Amino acid sequence: MNKESLRKFWYSISPRHRFLIRRLYYFPADLLDKIQGKRHKYVPPRGSIYTGSPANAEAYIDQGKRQLVLLKNHIDLKSNDEILDIGSGIGRTAIALTEFLEPEGGYKGFDVVKLGIDWCNSKIAKDFPNFEFKYVPLFNDLYNTSDLKAEDFVFPYDNDAFNKIFSFSVFTHMQIDEIQNYFKEVNRVLKTDGLAFSTFFLYDDTIENYISTENEFKFPIKKSGYRLMNKEVKSGNIAIHKDTLKAMLNKEKLEIVEIIDGFWKDKSTYSKNGSYQDVAVFKKKQAISDH
């Protein structure tokens, strides 16, 4: 079975069965890690890692540190920032931030998968009181069968609460109306001079044919301003046209600061400290004075 066929099969089964298959598949490796003393207090077993690549403790921590480098480089993340992690997963970035964030700073994260939130609260938040994780039971056809809709979700935080907001591989697994609502909420909870960092699969007219037919990681289903990997699982993976992204942000009074292309479209541009997905940095539009 090739990668594309395997991906289609993976998307065809329920979230519950995906979690179960992961646990069973990685059980021998997890057991061996435990026997050899290669587990880490804050790192979940491979079978519990439901986002990104399941990895041993050393590799998992390294992945989080590389994400921290991206945040420091592109949104000037500071150790005393008030930070929001949209889609905090099972702690990949949070673990790295425990060694970076000072007590004067604060971290808040939320996720639609209870497994991840429970792990982070029992391991990370228990030792670091300035870290807080919230479970939000929103529907996502890849992860969660709840009835609550992401397009109606109001972030459980006050207005202007955060200096920095980030998300890794979240908007790649959401539908357009859901992403639009999240942009509205980002505008509400981001401070006037704050910055937001998110990863996407982005394209423009020059590469649309390539990413839909030729690239190993392809998006064959064409929609208006975006493309899908799988027509049945709309949250499986989504690629957004750069002009569509800019228009969506503009609607919520946000604007692009920079876009950094990832190496998913061109493996020859790989960099250890780069991003596989495309990165977009954005901020609030500044109000134009009448004077």
N, C-alpha and C positions, 0 to 999 in steps of 0.2 A: 504494500500500500504506500503510495507516494505521499508527500507532505500535504498536498492539497486535498486528497481524498481523506486523509487522517483528520485534517482540520474540519472537513464537512461532517464526518462521523462524530467528532467531538461536540460540534454545535448541535447535533441532532438529538443528543441525550439531555436529560434534565439536570439542573444544577446539583441536586442531591446526589445523582449518580456520578457526576463529574468529581465531586468531592470524595466519594467512596472509592472510585477507581484510582485517584491520586494516592490515597492512603495505602491501598493495597499494593500498588505498583512500587511505591518507595519504601514500603515496610522493611524489606531486607537491608537496604542502605541505611535507614534510620536506626535499625537494631544494631548494625555494625558500628555506626557512629557512637551509639550509647556504650557499647561494650569497650570500644577503644578510647573512651573518654574524650571524644571530639565534639561533644555538644557544648553550646554556649547558653548561659542563663537566659538571655533575651531573645535568642534565635529559635523559632519554631522548628519542629522536625520537617523534613522535606515534604512529606505527605500532606502537611497542613498548609503549605505555601500555595495559595490559589491565584496569585498574580505574578507575572514575570516568570523567570526560570527557577524552578526548585533547585536549591543549592545547599552544599554543606555550610556549616557555620562560618568558616573562614571566607568563603566566596560570598555569602549573603552579606556579611559585614562589609566586605570590600565594595559590593554593589551600592550599599547605602552611603559609603564614604564618597564614591564617585558622584552620586546624586548631590551630596552636600557641596562638592566642588563646583558643580554646575550652578547651584543656587548662589554660592559666594561669587562666582564669576559673572553671572548674568543679572542678578537682582541685588547684589551687594549685601547679602544676608549678614546681619550683625548678631553678636552673641546676646544682645539685650533686646532684640526684636520681639514683638508680639506676633506669633506665627500661626497661620491656619493651614492645615494639611487636608485638602479635599480628597477624600478617598485614601485614608491612611493605611488601608490594607492590614497587613499583619506585622507592621512595625519596621519595614525595611529602612525607610528614611529616618524614622524616629530614633532608632537605635544610634545612628551616627550623630544625631542632634543631641543626645544625652551627654556626649563628650564635648559639645560645642556651646550649647546654650547655657548662659549664666542664670543664677536664681532670679535676677532682675528681669530676665526675659520670660516668655511664656509660650507654650506649645499647646494648641488644640487641634484635634483631628477627628474626623467622622468617617464612617464607612457603612455600606449596606450589607456587609457580611458580619454576622454576630460573632462567628468564630474568631475573626481577626481582632475585633474590639475586646472580647473577653480575654484573649491572650495578652494583648497590650496592657490592659488594666491590671491583670494579675501579675505581670512581670515588670513592665516599665513604669507605669504610673505608681505602682506600689513603692518604688524606690526613688522616684523623682516627682515630688509634689507639684511642680510647675508644669507637668504633662497631664493632659486630660483627653480621654477618648470617648466618643459617643457613638452608639449604634443607632442608625436611622433605617427603619424597615421599609425601604423603597423598592418598588418593582424594578427588576432588571432581568431581561430574559437570559442573560448569561450567568447571573449569580443569585438572584433572589426572586421568589414567586409572590411576594407581598402584593396587596391591593393598592397600597399608597403609591402615588405617581410623582416621579422626579420633576415633572414640568410644573407641579404645584408646590413643591417643597420650599419652605422658608428656613434658611440656615438658622440654627438655634443660638445666635449670637447677636450682640447689640450692634447698632450702626457704628461705623468708624472704629471698629475694634482692633484692627490688625494693620501692622506696618507692611507685612509681607504675606502673600497668599501663594500657595503652590499646589500643583497636582501633577503626578506622574502617571501616565497611561490610564487616565480617567475619561477624558473627553474622546478617547479612541474607542470607548465602549458605551457610548450614550447616543441617543437619538437627537436630531436637530432641535426639536422643541424643548427637550430636556436641557441641552447645552445652553440654549437661549435663556432659559430661566436661571441657570447657574450663573451666567454672565450678569444678569440683573442683580442677583444676590451678592456676587463679588463686588459690584459697584457699591452696594449698600454697606457692606461690612469693612471695606477697604478704606484706610485713612486717605485723606486728600493727597498727600505726598507719597503714598505707598506704591508698591509694585507687585504685580502678579506674574507668575511663571507657570506655564502649562505645556504639556507635550501633546502633539497631534500627529496624524498622518495628513500631510498637506500636499497639494499639487497645483499646477497651473496648466494652461492650455498646451504648453510645449511638451509636457510629459504625461498628459492624461492618457494617451493611447498606450504608452509604455507601461504605466502602473495598472492599467486595466487588462492588458493582454500578455505582456512579455515578462514583467518582473516576477521573480519567484514568489514574492509576497504581493498578490494582486487583488484588485478590487473590480470585478467584472460587472457589478450591478449598477447601472447609471441612474441617478436621480437628479433632481434640479439643484445643481450647485454642490453636490456631494456624490460619493460612490460607496457602495456596500460590498463587503466580502461575501456575505451570505444573505439571501433574500428572506430566509425563514427566521434567522436569529439576527434581528436588526441591530442588536448591541454587540454582535460578535466582533466586528471591527468596522470602523467608518473612516473614510478619507474625505476631507473637506477642501474644496477649492479655496485658494488663498483670498480671492475676492469675496467669496461668501463669508469667510471668517471675519474679514475686515468690516463687512456690512453688519454682521451680527453684533460685533463689538460696538460699532458706531451707534446702533440702535439703543444700546444700554449706556451710552455716553462714556465708552471706553475707547482707547486707541492703542494701536501697535507701537511699541518702542523698537523692537527688532524681531526678526524671524531668523532662526539659525537652522538650516537644513540638516536633518539627521542622515545617517548613512544607510537607512533602509532602502532607499532608492538607488544607491550606488555604493556597493561594498568597498570600492577602492578608496573612498573617503573616510574609512574607519579610523577612529582615534580612541585610544583607551579612555581618555577623559572627555570624549564627545558623547553625543546622544544618538541612540539608534532611531528614536522617533524625532520628528521635527519639534523645535522649541519655539514658542511664542512668548515674548515678554510684553505685557501691556499695563496700562495705567488709566486712571481717571482722566477724562478730558478736562482741561482747566476752563473755568467759567470766563467768558469774555466780559471785561468790565465795560460799563456804559460810559466811563469817563476817558 
